[in-house]
Amino acid sequence: MAAAGIELPEGYPPAGLYVSAVQSGGLLHVGGHGPVRSDGTRIAGKVGGEIDLETAQEAARLTGLQILRSVRAELGSLDRVSRVVKVFGMVNCAPGFNQTPAVINGCSQLFHDVFGEAGVHTRSAVGMAELPFDIAVEIEAIFEVTAGD
């Protein structure tokens, strides 16, 4: 990742009574994460309204980085990820916006860049009327992981 110029951001605490990730058997389930910048600000607003497609894709990439930070915090290393299994992306859409798959590609491309072919996953990308704190995207993911030391 360092060679590709990819750095993981600082994390932020859950916004409720939950944890960021839970391992069950060989799967790591990562709950919904949003686009939080390193300074703690969020990319917020309606995609297709005040947020254009390019900014929304960057929000999805930033959300993917937050997910990877949680994976590393839970597992101790991203080296334990053997496959990205599933990504579920939610986009805070203005009425009429229907390019949700293009938005979530920002996260999918990041996972491919980090894990290669093991980063290619199944995916859903849906539009929502509202998301928490008016964030532009929220993404959750499932990873297949190897046993730890």
C-alpha positions in Angstrom: 0.0 0.0 0.0 2.8 2.4 0.8 4.3 1.9 -2.7 0.9 2.9 -4.2 0.7 5.9 -1.9 -2.3 4.6 0.0 -2.4 5.6 3.7 -5.1 4.6 6.2 -6.7 7.5 8.1 -7.2 7.8 11.8 -10.3 6.1 13.0 -13.4 7.5 14.6 -15.6 6.0 17.3 -18.9 4.3 16.5 -21.9 6.6 16.6 -23.9 4.2 18.7 -24.0 1.0 20.7 -22.0 -1.2 18.3 -18.5 -2.1 17.2 -16.9 -1.5 13.9 -16.1 -5.1 13.1 -16.9 -8.6 14.3 -15.2 -11.8 13.3 -17.3 -15.0 13.0 -15.3 -18.0 11.9 -13.3 -17.1 8.8 -15.4 -14.0 8.0 -14.9 -10.5 9.3 -18.1 -8.4 9.1 -17.4 -4.7 9.0 -20.4 -2.5 9.8 -21.4 0.7 8.0 -18.6 3.3 7.7 -18.8 6.8 6.2 -16.5 9.3 4.4 -14.6 10.9 7.3 -11.5 12.9 6.3 -8.3 12.9 8.4 -9.4 16.2 10.0 -12.6 14.6 11.2 -14.9 16.3 8.7 -17.4 14.3 6.7 -18.3 14.4 3.0 -22.0 15.1 3.4 -24.9 16.0 1.1 -27.0 14.6 -1.6 -25.3 12.9 -4.6 -26.7 14.3 -7.8 -27.6 17.5 -5.9 -24.9 19.4 -4.1 -22.4 16.5 -4.6 -21.3 15.5 -8.1 -20.4 12.0 -9.2 -16.6 12.5 -8.9 -16.8 13.8 -5.4 -19.1 10.9 -4.5 -16.6 8.4 -5.9 -13.9 10.0 -3.7 -16.3 9.8 -0.7 -16.7 6.0 -1.5 -12.9 5.6 -1.7 -12.4 7.5 1.6 -15.1 5.2 3.2 -13.1 2.2 1.9 -10.0 3.5 3.6 -12.0 3.9 6.8 -13.1 0.3 6.4 -9.6 -0.9 5.9 -8.5 0.9 9.0 -11.1 -0.9 11.0 -10.0 -4.2 9.4 -6.4 -3.6 10.4 -7.4 -2.6 13.9 -9.4 -5.8 14.3 -7.0 -8.2 12.7 -3.7 -6.5 13.5 -2.7 -6.6 9.8 -4.4 -6.4 6.4 -2.2 -9.4 5.5 -4.8 -11.7 7.1 -7.4 -10.7 4.5 -7.6 -13.5 1.9 -10.5 -12.2 0.0 -13.1 -9.3 -0.1 -16.4 -11.2 -0.2 -19.1 -8.6 -0.3 -19.6 -4.8 -0.3 -22.9 -3.2 0.4 -22.9 0.5 -0.6 -25.6 3.0 0.2 -25.7 6.4 -1.5 -27.5 9.5 -0.2 -29.3 10.4 -3.4 -31.0 13.5 -4.7 -34.3 12.6 -6.5 -33.6 11.1 -9.9 -30.0 10.1 -9.2 -29.5 6.5 -10.5 -25.7 6.1 -10.8 -25.2 4.4 -7.5 -23.0 1.6 -8.9 -20.6 4.3 -10.3 -20.4 5.9 -6.9 -19.5 2.7 -5.0 -16.8 1.9 -7.7 -14.7 4.3 -5.7 -14.5 1.8 -2.9 -14.4 -1.3 -5.2 -11.4 0.1 -7.1 -9.6 0.8 -3.8 -10.1 -2.8 -2.7 -8.9 -4.1 -6.0 -5.8 -1.8 -5.8 -5.0 -3.1 -2.3 -5.8 -6.8 -2.7 -5.5 -7.4 -6.4 -7.9 -10.1 -7.7 -8.7 -11.0 -4.1 -10.3 -7.6 -3.8 -12.9 -8.2 -6.5 -16.2 -8.9 -4.7 -19.9 -9.2 -4.9 -21.7 -5.9 -4.4 -24.9 -4.1 -3.9 -25.1 -0.3 -4.5 -28.4 1.3 -3.6 -29.8 4.8 -3.3 -31.2 6.1 0.0 -33.3 9.1 0.8 -31.2 9.9 3.9 -28.1 8.6 5.6 -26.8 9.3 9.2 -25.3 12.8 9.6 -26.3 13.4 6.0 -23.1 11.6 4.8 -22.8 11.1 1.1 -22.2 7.3 1.3 -22.2 4.5 3.8 -20.5 1.2 3.1 -20.3 -2.1 4.9 -18.2 -5.1 3.8 -17.4 -8.8 4.5 -13.9 -10.1 4.3 -12.6 -13.7 4.4 -9.6 -13.9 6.8 -6.9 -16.3 7.7 -6.3 -17.4 11.3 -4.1 -15.1 13.4 -0.9 -16.0 15.2 
